[in-house]
Amino acid sequence: MRKTLLAVAVSAAVSLGACSDANDSSTTENKTASTEASKDSSQQAKETNPFYKPSPLLYQAPDFDAIEFKHFEPAFEKGMEEHMAEIEAIANNSAEPTFENTIVAMEKSGAILGRVSSVFYNLSSSNSDEQIRELQGKLAPKLAAHSDNIRLNAKLFARIKSLHDKRDELELDTASERLLEDTYKGFVRAGAELNEDEQQQIRDVNSQLSSLTTEFRNSLMKLTKENVIVVDSKEELAGLSDSQISSLASAAESRDMPGKYAITLTNTTRQSILTDLENRELRQRIWEASSNRGTGNTETDTRPMVAKLTQLRAEKANLLGYDTWGDYVLEENMAGNPEAAQKMLRDLVPAVVSNVESEAEEIRAMIEAEGEQHELKPWDWFYYAEKVREEKYAIDSDEVKKYFEFNRVLEDGVFYAMNQLFGITFEERNDIPVYQDDVVVYEVKDVDGSSLGLFYADYYARDSKRGGAWMSSFRTQSELMNQKPVILNNMNITKAPEGEPTLLSFDEVSTMFHEMGHALHGMFSDVKYPSQAGTSVPRDYVEFPSTFQEDWTLNPKVIANYAKHYETGEQIPDELLQKVLDARNFNQGFDTLEYISAALLDLEYHTVEPGTEISDIEKFEQDALEKNGVAIEAVPPRYRSTYFAHVFAGGYSAGYYAYMWSEVLAADAFKHMGNNGGLSLENGQAFRKEILSKGSSKDPMQQYIDWRGQEPTVEALLERRGLTNPSID
């Protein structure tokens, strides 16, 4: 019987709570007994801690049957201790520095810390609870200090610098040269060349940043619980399907609200449920709850965190010799500097706004046609846009969903496409323990039948999971460490009630293909060094392989294989499919503008000068949108500041533009492949060899040129999005 970590964590939480209650009123004798019991428990955890040695499972996949919450903290403590001992041994090595005894030795260090970190931080996103979040907050400053103790180790840096100074004499291969260069740069960018006082300032800032980022991330999960919209009657839900209503009833039931309906928010400004709801008042309630999250409308207010994070990042950049945080971050990306990223986005604005205005006029006409007199508001856009779409393309989204049943999309769509393109297969492994019952594990087999690695599919939404969709890993590929990849995909698909099919929107289908693109970037990694594996590439390159895979969603051969009616098994009718194809670019003005607005907002935060204090988050946000010509009331940013997880918790600070930058590459790549045979094993293997296998062992643009024969152009992107006449250099 599989034991989930959630059950373990809940059990631990109850136990600790009981101990705490008892201790408040206990005698000295009882306290002593409790202390001794705690020591015994701690000793037992040390003796049996599954993180202290490699997992016995295939490819060292996490043994969730053995992992309990109590194992995490001691494993982190021991992991940091052992890692630091390894680092000190490297730094204090009396032998002359060599690539092997310094750089390679660093690559091999930190095994325990790596094992526990990969599991813990995946669970903190995928299956969290109060205990995990509390420990996360406790660990954040400790791990920040641990990182600083390595990056600011003078003796270690001296060894790295000596190798870097004579790098032309070392006769290293390309991957090793890049590893040495990246290691040296990483230390310099961490502050290794600063004086002692400046390094202490860096340490203080890093500690604060780590704690605040963790607090922001955990606050978003609190906001999900605080901003549930409760509906009293089924009549208020007019427009929703029976399946949707049933899911909302189940959500309310799980929150001890029988007879009611609970609407939870996804972590974007837009909410998909607004498309169907006829009740305008309810639509407004939902949108306002979504848009105002974190502004003090509930207990959790993230505005002070946003202001402080922005200030601290600017301060850190200044200490390291950069004008702004954006300059610091983008130095390592393909864009090179904030100005290049801003120009790319701003050059798109006129064409995008023009498209939005045209779309808005169509929606206003629909409002009038419905006999309504009200202005177009953000909570109206999706409801009436869907009516425009239905009229324009005679397409019924609920009817379309009937052809996108979850299991069929995954197995006959995503897995099938990857088989046709790369020759791989996915074999379910019921013998690998998981952390939650909905998670399914697959062993991925290569075209020759050999095993590539493991793939964990965690697609369903739950309260313990953060919003959005993402890929991560429990283990990364490395020839040096003899490691094969163990990859994880997460989404937030609402699971249908027991006995009913889970039907997907086309956006969800596309996202499933997208995340598989990330997964294969990790799965196909074929590098020597673990720090260069898979998705360890610049932010504005990492979204390229995933966005590229999206377009296979509507490949005629692929869609014919998976788009089948969930009841009859009949293929989606040609007429309906053509409507889906024709409607691909519908509402692209809105989609593009809400993204660009968020990306420009991110860059505005991260190009403020050091010392700037932002006292009013709402005003800063509005000024930023107006400055960039994207302040359109009916089209708010995809993420407002107070719940912008990518930027303030997810590693995309000054980098949210990367999705559009990567899309230029993806659109160009897909068009090129389409012009040269399309969906074929030959094309897939070439893409895998030059792009997906390289990680960061080779310059990203060189990877692209080696595959494509030239740098990308923007024409394919404009065609992909149905946009016209922007001026982009």
N, C-alpha and C positions, 0 to 999 in steps of 0.2 A: 504493500500500500504506500503510495507516494505521500510524503509529508511536506506541505508547503511552508515556506519561510514566514508567510503571513500568520499562519497558525502559531508558529513558534514565537514570533514577535508579540502577538496578542497575549499569549500565555505568559511570556516574560513580563509584559507590562502589568498584568494583573498581579503577578507574584511580587514585583517590586513595590506596587502600590500598597499591598497588604503589609509588607515589611515596614514601609514608611509609617503607616497608621499605627502599627504596633509599637514602633520605637518611640513615638510621641508620648506615650503614656506608660512605657515600660519601666521596670526597676533596673538598677545597676546590673543585677544578675542576668536579667533578660537581655540587656544590651550586650553584656559580655558574651553570652551564648550566641547572640545574633552575629557578633563580630567574628567569633570562631567559626560559625557556620559559613559566613561569607568567605573567610580565608580558605576553608575546605573547598567551597564551590569554586573559588578562584584557582586553587591548585589543580582541581579536577579539570577546569577549562584549559589550563596550560598543558596538562598531560594529554588531553584528548582533542585539542584544537585542530580542526581539519586544515587550517591554513598554514600550519607549521611545516607541512610537507606537501609535495605535489599530489593532486587529486589522483586516485587510482582509476578514474573513469577515462573513457576514450578521449584522447587529446587533452587530458587534464581538465575536462569540463567540470564545473563546480558540482560538488556532491551535496545537493540540497537536502538529501536524506540525513546527512551528518551535520550540516551547518545550523547553528542556533544563534540567536541574537547575542548571547553572552560571549560568543567567540570573537566578535568583531573588535571590541576595544583592546583586549590583550594582544590580539594579532597585529593591530595597528602599532601598539607600543613596541612589541618585539620586532616588528617589521622595520620601524624607524631606527630602532637601536642597532639591528644587524646591518641595515643599509648604511648607516653612518659609520659603523666599524669598517665596512668594506671601503667606503670612500676615504676614510682616514688612512687605511692601509695603502691605497693607491697614492694619496697625496704625500705620504711619508716614505714611500719606496725609495731606498737609497740608490737603486739602479737608475741609470740615465733614462729619461723618458723615451718611450717608443710608442708607436701607434697601438701595439698589442697590449703593453702593460699599463696604458693610460686610457685611451679612448675605448678600446674593445673591453677592457676590464670594467669601465663604467657601464657599458651596454649590458654586461652580465650581472651587474649588481642589483640588489633590491628585490629578490624573488618573493619573499614573504609579503612585503609591502605591495608588490604588484598584484599578487593573488587576492589579498583581502580588499584592496582598493577597487579592483575590477568588479567584484561581487557587490560590495557595499554600495558603490555609487550607481551601479545599474539598478539595484533595488531601491535606492533613494528616489529614483525617477519612475520606476515601473511598479513598485509595490511597497510604498512607504507607509509609515505610521508615526505616531508621536515619538516613540522611542528612537526610531531611526533618525527623525528630524532633530531630536535633542542631541543625540550623539554626533550628528553631522555638524551642528553648531559648536560642539565641544572640540571636535577634531580640526575644524577649519584653521584656527590660528596656529595649532601645533604643526599641521602639515605645511602651512605657509612658512613657519620658522624652519622646519626641516629642509624645505627647498632652498631657503636663503642660506642656511648653514652649508649647503653644498655649493651653490652658485657664488657665494661670497668667500669661499675657502681660498685664501691667498696662495697656499702651497700648491693646491690642485690647479688653480688657474695658471700658476707659473709653469707647470708642466705642459698644460694645454697650449699656452702661448709659445713656449719653446718649440713645440711641434709645428704650430701654425707658422712661425717665423721661417722655418726651414722646410715648409711643405713641398716645395719644388724638388727637394732632394730625396723625398721619401719614396718616390716611385709607386704611388698608390693608384688603385683603379678608380674609375669615376665615382662609384658609390662611396668608397672610403674617403676620397677627396671631399665630397659633399658632406659626409659625416663630420670630418675634422672641421671644415669651414662652419657648418651649422653649430657644432659644439662650441667653437670659439666665439662665434657671434652671440650665441645664447648666453654665455657667461658675461660678455661685454654688455649686452642689453639688460642683463640682470643687475649690473652695477659693479662688476668685478674690478673695474679700473677706477672706481670712486675712492675717495679717502675714507677714513674710518667713521668720521662724523656723518658723512653723506650716506654711507652704507647703513648706518644705524637708522637714519631717516627712511631709507628704502625699506628696511625691516619693519619699521613701525607702520608705514603706509601699506605694505603687503599684508600685514596682519589685519589691519582694518578692512582692506579690500576683500580679503578672504571671508571674514566674518559677515560683512555686509552682503556680499554676493550670496552666501548661504542663507542669510536672513531673508533676502528678497525672494529667493527660490522657494523657501518654505512658506513665505507669506502668500505666494500665488496659490499654493495648495489650500491655505486657509481661506483665501478669497473664493475658491471654488465651492467650499462648503457654506460660506457666509452668503453667497449670492444665488441661492436656489430660489427660483420663482415658483411659488405654490399656487396652484389653480384649484378652485373649489368645485367647479362643475364641468362636466364633459361638454356642455353647450358652448363654453368659452373656447373650446378647442376646435371649433368648426374649421374645416379645411384640411385637418390632419387625417391620415389614414388610420384604419382600425389598429394596425400594427404599431404605428407611432403612439397612439393613445394608450395602447396596452403597455408599451415600454415606459411611458410617463407614469402610469398607474403603478407599475412594478417599482419604479424609482422612488415613488412616494411611500409605498409599502415598506421598502427597505429602510426608510427613514422614520418609521413608526408613525406614518400619516395615512392610515387606511382610508379609502374612499376619496382621496385627493389625488392630485397630479403634480409631479415635481419636474420642473424644467431646469436642468443644470447647464452651465455656460462652458463653452469651449474657450480656449485661450486665444481668441482673436476678437476684434471688435465686431465683425459680422457674426451672426448666428444663423446657421442653416435653417433652423425651424421657422425663421421669419418668412421664408419663401412660401410657406403653405398656410400660415395662420390668417384667417379672415378678420379676426377681432383686432381692430386697429389699436385700441387701448392696451390690449395685452402685448401687441407688438412693441408699442412704445415702452411698456414696463420692462420687457426683455432687453431692448436695445439700451435703455438708460442704465439698467443694472450692469450690462456688459461694458458700456462706455465709461461709466463712472467708477468702475472697480479701483480700489486702492486710493480713492480721493477723500476718504473719511466718511463715505456713505454707509460703511459698515465699520466694525471694530478695527479692521486692519487698514492702515494708511501707509502706503509705500512711498509717498512723495518725499519725505525726509531722506529715505534711502537713495532715491534717484539723485537728489541734489548732492548728497555726500559722496556717492560713487563718482559722479561727474567731477567733483572738486578734487578728490583724491587721485583720480586717473590723470588729470591735468598736472597735479603736483608731482606725481611720479615721473611723467614724461619730462617735465622741466628739470628734475634732478638728474635725469639721464641725458640731458643735452638736446632735447627735442622741443620744438615750439608748442606742439599740442599732442594729445594722446593719439589723435588720428595719424599724425606724422610718425609716431612711434610704431603703431600697429601696422600701418600700410607699407612701411619700409620693407617688410617681409612678404608682402602680397604681390600679385601680378600687377595691380594698379600702380604701386610704387609710392603714391601720395594721395592725400584726400582730394586735392584739386582734380586729379584724373577721374576719380570715382564720382565726384560731384558733377563734373562736366558731362560724363556719360549719362547720368540721370537727368540733369537739367536740359540737355539737348533733346531728350525725349518728351519733356513736359508739354511744349506747344501742340504736338500732334496728339498726345494722350488726352489733354484737356479738350481739344477739339472733338475727339471721339466721345468723351464724357458728355459734352454739351449736346451732341446729337442723340446719344442714348437717353439723356434726361428729357429731351423734347418728346421722344417717343413714349416715355413713361408718363409725362404730364398729359399727353393726348389720351393715354389709356385711362388715367384717373378721371378725366372728363367724360370719356366714353362710358365709364362705370357709373356716371351720374354723381360723382363726388366733386366737392368744391375746395378741398383742403390743399395746402401747399405740399410740394414734394419734400418729405423729411427722410432722414436716413433709415428710419424704421419702415418706410414705405418702399424703399428701392427694390428689395428682392421680391416682395410680394407682387408688385406690379410689373417688374422686369420679367418675372416668370410668365405673366399673362401676355406680355409683348412677345416673348419667345414662343409661347403656344400659338399665338395668332400668326406670327411671322413665319414660323417653321411648322406649325400645326403639330407640335411635339408636347407630349404629356410626360413629365418627369417621372411620375409614379408608374406609368406604363413602361417607361424605359428601365426602371429599377427591377422590374420583374425578370429582366434578362441578365441581370447582374447579381446572381446568387453568390454569396461569399465563397463557399468552398470551390465552386466551379471557376470563379474568377481566379482564385489562388492556384488551383491545380491545373486547370485547362487553359488558363490565361497566362499568368505570370510564369509558372514553372514551365509551361509548354513553350512560351516565347524564348525563355532562357535556354531550353533544350535545342530549339531550332537554330539559335544564334551561336551557342557555345558548346552544345553537345552534352550538357550536364543534366543529371537527374537528381531528384529529391526523394529519399527513402525515409519514411517515418520511423523513428526510434522510440518505442515505448519503454525501453529499459533505462533511459536517461532521466534521472529525477529532475523535477522542475520546481520553481518557486511559487507557482500559482497554477491552479488546475486548468485554466484556459490556454496555457502555454503548450505549444507542440514543438518537438525537436525533430529535425530532419538531418540525416547524413547526406552530404552533397557528394555525388560521384562524378568524376571527370568523364570525358568522352571515351577514354579507354577503360573505364570501369574502376579505376583507382579512386581512393578516397581523398577528397580535398579538405574536408573539415565538417563542422557542425553548424547548423542554422536553427536558431530559436525564433519561432513565430509567436509574437505576443500582440495580437491585433485588436482585442476588445477593450473598451473603456471600462474603468472602475474608479471609485473614489480615491483609491490609493495610488493612482497613476497621474503623473502630470499631464497637461494637455499637449496636443500636437502629435507629430509623428517623427520618429528618428531611428537611426541606426547606431549601434554601439557594439562593443565586443567584450567577451569574457577573457579571450586570449587572442593575441595577434600573431600573424605568421612571422617566422624568423628562421633562416637557415642556420645562423649562428647558435641559436638556442634549441634547434631541432623541434620547432613549434609549428603546429598547424592551427589555422584560425577557428575560433568559436565565436560566431557572429550572432547578433540579436537585432531583430526589427520590431519596433513598437508603433502601433497606431491607436486611435481612440474610436473605433467603430462601435456603435451602439448594438449590443447583442440582442437579438430578438428573443421574446419569451420562449420558454421550453416548448418544443414541438412546432415552432414556427420558423420559417426560413429567414436568415439575415440577408436582406437585400441592400445593395450598395448604390449610392449615387455615382454618377460618372466621375466626379471629383475624387471620390474615395477609391475608385478603380485606378485612376491615374496616380494617386498617391501611393498605392500599393506597388505599382511598377516603379515609381520614383525611389522608394525606400529599398527595393530590391537592387536598384542600381548602386546605391551605397553599399549594400550587403556584398555584392559581387566585387566591388572595389577592394573590400577587405578579404573576401574569399579567394580571389585570384592573385593576391599579392604574392610575389616571388622575389623576395629580397633577402639579403644576408642579415641586415641589422634590424632589430626590433623597432628602433625609433624611426625607421624609414618605411615601415610597413603600411600597406593599405591606404587608408584615408588620412595619413599623416602628411598632408599637403597643404599649400596655402588655402585660406578660406575662400578666395575667389576662384579656386580651381576645384575644390572638393565637391561642389554641387554640379559640376559638369557631367561626370559619368551617370549621376542619378537623373538629372534632367534629360539627358540623352535617352535613357530607357523609357521615359514617359511616352514618347511618341509611338512606341510599339503597341500601345494600348488600342489604337485604331488601325493597326495594320490589317488589311483584309483577311489574310490567312490566319492571323492570331484571333481576331474577333469572331471569325467564323467558328473557331474551336471552342470559345468559352461563352459567347453571348447567346445563351439559350434559355428559353422560358423555364422558370423554376418548377412549374407544374407539368408541363407537356413535353419539355425537352426540345421543343421546336426552336430552330435558329431565329434570331432576330430578323424580322422581315426586312427585305432590301429597302423598302420605302422608309421604314422607321430608322434603319441604320443611316440612310442618306440624310435624314433629318438631323440625326446626331452629328454627322460629319459637317453638315451645313451650319449647324449651330455652334461649332467649336469656337469660333471667334466672337460669338455673341457676348456682349457685356465686357469685352476685353478692355475697353476704355476704363471702366470702373475697376476691374481687376488690376490693371497695370498702375492706375493712379493711386489706389490704396496702398500698393506695395511701394511705389516710388516715394510717396509721402512719408512712409515709415522709414525708408532707407535714408532719405534726406534729413529726417528728424534725428536719426542716429548720428549722422555726420555733424549736424549742428551741435549736438551735445558734446561731441568729442573733438571739436575744433575750437572750443572756448579757451581763452588764455588762462594760464595759471593764476590763481588768486581770485578768479571769478566765482562769486557766490550766487547761486540761483535761488532767490527767495520765493518765487512764485512759479511753480512747475507749469500750471495751466497757461499762464501768460507766455512763458518761454516757448511752450509748444505752439501756441497760436502764432506768435511772432515768427517762429521758424517756418511754419507752413506758409504764412503770408510772404515772407522774404523770398521763398522759392516758387511762388506762384501756384501753390497747390492747396490753398485754404478754401476748399469747396465744402460747404456744410453737409451736403447729401452724400459726400464721399470721404468719410473720415479715414485716417491712417489705419492700416491693417492692425497695428498695435499702437495704442496710446502709451505714453511714457510709463504710466503706473503699473502696467502689466506686460511690458516689453521684455519678455523672458530672454529672447535671443541676445539682447544687448546688455541687460543688467544682471543676467544670471547664466547665460548659455555660451559665452565665449565668442559672441559675434559683435562685440563692441567695436565701433567704427568699421564694421564689416558686413552689415546686413545688405549692402549693395551687392554682395557677392553672388546672390541668386541671379540677378540680372546679368552680371558680368559672365557668370558661368553659362547662362542661357545663350549668350552669343556663341560660345564654343559649341554648345549642345545642338543648337539649331543648324549651325554650319556643318557639324559632323553628321547629323542625321540626313541632311539633304545630300551631302556628298556620298554617304553610303547608299542612299536611295537611288542615286544616279549611277551607281556602280554595282548593281545586283541585289541591293536591299537585304532582306532577311535570309542570310545564308551562313553556313558554318565557316566558310572561307573568310567572309567579312568579319564575323564574330571573333575568330581566332586572331586575325590581324589587329583588331581593336584591343583584344585582350593582351596580346604580346607587347604592343607599343604604349598602351595607356593604362589598362587595369592592373597589370602586373608590376608596374614600376614604382608605385608609392612615391616617395620623395627622393629616391635614389638617383633621379635625373631631373634636370630643370623642366618644369611643367610645360612651358611653351615649346621647348625642344621636343618633348614627348609628342606634342600635338603636330609639330612640323614633320617629325619622323613618320607619323602615321598618315597625315593629310597631304603632305608635300608643300604646305604653305600655311601662313597664319590665317585665322578666321576672318571673315568679313561680316558685316551686320545685316546684309540683305536677307538672309534666311530668317533671322530673328524677326524682322519687320513682317515678313510673309507669315511666319508662325503665329504671330499675335494679331495679324490683320490690321496693322497700323500703317499710316501713310505720312510721308514727307518730313520726318524729323531730320535734323542735320547732325550727324555724328561723325567725328573724325576717327 
